[in-house]
Amino acid sequence: MVALVIMVALICQGNRIVQRVWQLLVVESPDRLLAKQLILALSNLLPIGCLKVLTYNDTYESKYNLLGGPLDIDIPLDANVLVLRIHAEEPALAANGSLESCRIQVRRRPIPNPRHPRLLDRYKQLLLDSEVHHTVLDATIRSTREHWVSKAKLIYQMSRQKEITPSLNITNVFNVVRGCSEQDRDVLTFWQEGLSKVYKESVIATIHQLPH
């Protein structure tokens, strides 16, 4: 079900769905349960540490990157946000929390991001492959997400080591890590914010113990 919902969302909007999930996305719906189901589905694209979720609220709050609200939720005109609207075409199914009969519409589009991260290509490849069974798809999305969390950790380690050890001759850590490039900077920088405080402190402590 989760994979199906994400796939429908991607087909509706292409690249921007995946790009905006790690920035700011609002789901409008008269039904709290439908908004919650779609938001929880989209949250699978992000590591848990990066999630700032409010599944339903009557007013707009920019501190959340996944927010659900009513159809008349007041969103500032200057907010760079993707707004989706979900409604049920078969209310009987929707009453049970099913999204099978729901239609997703794009109500507002953000300013496009010029950077095109490789993670986006990977998600699109997985989500638009009709031959991948939904259970396999869910597992593969989870594996892909964890793979990129590992990249974010490595980027964090190298960036902190570069700051603490000026002699480290690395001009751009994003070009050193395998499978990464400058195009992935926005994603990996955001995913580093989701790393735990304990992990970050342990990295700093380890670097200070290394011979300089």
C-alpha positions as CSV (number, residue, x, y, z in Angstrom):
1,M,0.0,0.0,0.0
2,V,2.8,2.4,0.9
3,A,4.6,1.8,-2.3
4,L,1.4,2.1,-4.3
5,V,0.6,5.5,-2.8
6,I,4.1,6.9,-3.5
7,M,4.0,5.6,-7.0
8,V,0.7,7.4,-7.7
9,A,2.1,10.6,-6.2
10,L,5.1,10.3,-8.4
11,I,3.1,9.8,-11.5
12,C,1.0,12.8,-10.7
13,Q,3.9,15.2,-10.3
14,G,7.2,13.6,-11.4
15,N,10.4,14.8,-9.8
16,R,9.0,17.4,-7.5
17,I,7.2,15.0,-5.2
18,V,10.5,13.3,-4.2
19,Q,12.4,16.6,-4.1
20,R,9.9,18.4,-1.9
21,V,9.5,15.6,0.7
22,W,12.8,16.7,2.2
23,Q,11.8,20.3,2.1
24,L,8.1,21.2,2.6
25,L,5.0,19.4,1.4
26,V,1.4,20.0,2.4
27,V,-1.4,17.5,1.9
28,E,-4.9,19.0,1.8
29,S,-7.9,16.9,2.5
30,P,-11.3,17.1,4.2
31,D,-10.5,13.7,5.6
32,R,-7.9,13.5,8.4
33,L,-7.3,9.8,7.9
34,L,-6.6,10.2,4.2
35,A,-4.1,13.0,4.8
36,K,-2.4,10.9,7.4
37,Q,-2.2,7.8,5.2
38,L,-0.6,9.8,2.3
39,I,1.8,11.6,4.6
40,L,3.0,8.4,6.3
41,A,3.5,6.8,2.9
42,L,5.7,9.7,1.7
43,S,7.6,9.7,4.9
44,N,9.1,6.4,3.9
45,L,11.4,8.3,1.5
46,L,13.2,10.0,4.3
47,P,15.3,8.8,7.3
48,I,13.4,9.1,10.5
49,G,15.8,11.8,11.9
50,C,14.8,14.1,9.1
51,L,11.1,13.8,9.6
52,K,9.1,16.7,11.0
53,V,5.6,15.5,10.6
54,L,2.2,16.8,11.6
55,T,-0.4,14.7,10.0
56,Y,-3.3,17.2,10.4
57,N,-3.6,20.7,11.6
58,D,-6.0,23.5,10.9
59,T,-3.3,26.1,10.4
60,Y,-0.1,26.1,8.4
61,E,3.2,25.7,10.2
62,S,6.5,26.0,8.3
63,K,8.5,24.0,10.9
64,Y,7.1,20.7,9.5
65,N,8.3,19.2,6.2
66,L,5.2,17.0,6.0
67,L,2.0,18.6,7.0
68,G,-1.7,17.7,6.5
69,G,-4.6,20.1,6.7
70,P,-8.1,21.0,5.6
71,L,-8.9,22.3,2.1
72,D,-9.0,25.9,3.2
73,I,-5.7,25.8,5.1
74,D,-4.1,29.3,4.7
75,I,-0.6,28.9,3.2
76,P,1.4,32.2,2.7
77,L,1.9,33.1,-0.9
78,D,5.6,33.4,-0.4
79,A,6.0,29.9,1.0
80,N,8.0,27.7,-1.4
81,V,5.9,24.6,-0.9
82,L,4.4,21.7,-2.8
83,V,0.7,21.3,-2.1
84,L,-1.2,18.1,-2.9
85,R,-4.9,17.5,-2.5
86,I,-6.3,14.1,-1.9
87,H,-9.9,13.1,-2.1
88,A,-11.8,9.8,-2.2
89,E,-13.7,8.8,-5.3
90,E,-15.2,5.9,-3.4
91,P,-16.0,7.1,0.1
92,A,-16.8,3.6,1.3
93,L,-13.2,2.4,0.8
94,A,-11.7,5.6,2.1
95,A,-13.7,5.2,5.3
96,N,-11.5,2.2,6.1
97,G,-8.3,4.2,5.5
98,S,-7.8,2.7,2.0
99,L,-6.2,5.0,-0.6
100,E,-6.9,2.7,-3.5
101,S,-9.8,4.8,-4.7
102,C,-8.3,8.2,-4.0
103,R,-7.2,10.9,-6.5
104,I,-4.2,13.1,-5.8
105,Q,-4.0,16.5,-7.4
106,V,-1.2,19.0,-7.5
107,R,-2.5,22.4,-6.2
108,R,0.6,24.4,-6.0
109,R,4.2,23.9,-7.3
110,P,7.4,25.2,-5.7
111,I,10.3,26.8,-7.5
112,P,12.3,24.0,-9.2
113,N,15.6,22.9,-7.7
114,P,18.4,23.1,-10.3
115,R,20.3,20.3,-8.7
116,H,19.2,16.8,-9.7
117,P,20.3,14.3,-7.0
118,R,21.0,10.7,-8.0
119,L,18.8,9.5,-5.2
120,L,15.9,11.0,-7.1
121,D,16.7,8.9,-10.1
122,R,17.0,5.8,-8.0
123,Y,13.6,6.3,-6.4
124,K,12.0,7.0,-9.7
125,Q,13.5,3.9,-11.2
126,L,12.1,1.8,-8.4
127,L,8.7,3.4,-8.2
128,L,7.9,3.4,-11.9
129,D,9.0,-0.2,-12.5
130,S,5.7,-2.0,-12.9
131,E,7.4,-5.4,-12.7
132,V,8.6,-4.9,-9.1
133,H,6.1,-6.4,-6.5
134,H,5.0,-4.0,-3.8
135,T,6.6,-6.0,-1.0
136,V,9.9,-6.0,-2.8
137,L,9.5,-2.3,-3.6
138,D,9.0,-1.4,0.1
139,A,12.1,-3.4,1.0
140,T,14.2,-1.8,-1.8
141,I,13.1,1.7,-0.9
142,R,14.1,1.0,2.7
143,S,17.5,-0.4,1.6
144,T,18.1,2.6,-0.7
145,R,17.2,5.0,2.1
146,E,19.7,3.3,4.4
147,H,22.4,3.3,1.7
148,W,22.1,7.0,1.4
149,V,22.1,7.5,5.2
150,S,25.5,5.7,5.2
151,K,26.7,8.2,2.5
152,A,25.5,11.1,4.7
153,K,27.4,9.7,7.6
154,L,30.6,9.4,5.6
155,I,30.2,12.9,4.2
156,Y,29.7,14.2,7.8
157,Q,32.8,12.3,9.0
158,M,35.0,13.7,6.2
159,S,33.7,17.2,6.5
160,R,34.3,17.3,10.3
161,Q,37.8,15.8,9.8
162,K,38.6,18.4,7.2
163,E,37.6,21.2,9.6
164,I,39.6,19.8,12.5
165,T,42.6,18.6,10.5
166,P,43.4,21.4,8.0
167,S,46.2,19.3,6.5
168,L,43.6,16.9,5.1
169,N,43.8,17.5,1.3
170,I,40.2,17.3,0.2
171,T,38.7,20.2,-1.7
172,N,35.2,18.8,-2.1
173,V,34.1,15.8,0.0
174,F,31.0,15.3,-2.3
175,N,33.4,14.3,-5.1
176,V,35.4,11.9,-3.0
177,V,32.6,9.6,-1.8
178,R,31.7,6.9,-4.3
179,G,28.4,7.5,-6.0
180,C,28.1,11.1,-5.0
181,S,28.6,14.4,-6.8
182,E,27.9,18.1,-6.3
183,Q,24.4,17.4,-7.5
184,D,23.8,15.4,-4.3
185,R,24.8,18.2,-2.0
186,D,21.3,19.4,-1.0
187,V,20.1,15.9,-0.2
188,L,23.1,14.8,1.8
189,T,23.4,18.1,3.7
190,F,19.8,17.8,4.7
191,W,20.1,14.1,5.6
192,Q,23.1,15.0,7.9
193,E,20.7,17.1,9.9
194,G,18.9,13.9,10.7
195,L,21.9,12.2,12.2
196,S,21.7,11.7,16.0
197,K,23.4,14.0,18.4
198,V,25.2,11.0,19.9
199,Y,26.5,9.9,16.6
200,K,27.8,13.4,15.8
201,E,29.5,13.7,19.1
202,S,31.2,10.3,18.7
203,V,32.6,11.3,15.3
204,I,34.0,14.5,16.7
205,A,35.6,12.7,19.7
206,T,37.1,10.1,17.4
207,I,38.6,12.7,15.1
208,H,40.2,14.6,18.1
209,Q,41.9,11.3,19.1
210,L,43.5,10.8,15.7
211,P,47.2,11.9,15.3
212,H,47.5,15.2,13.5
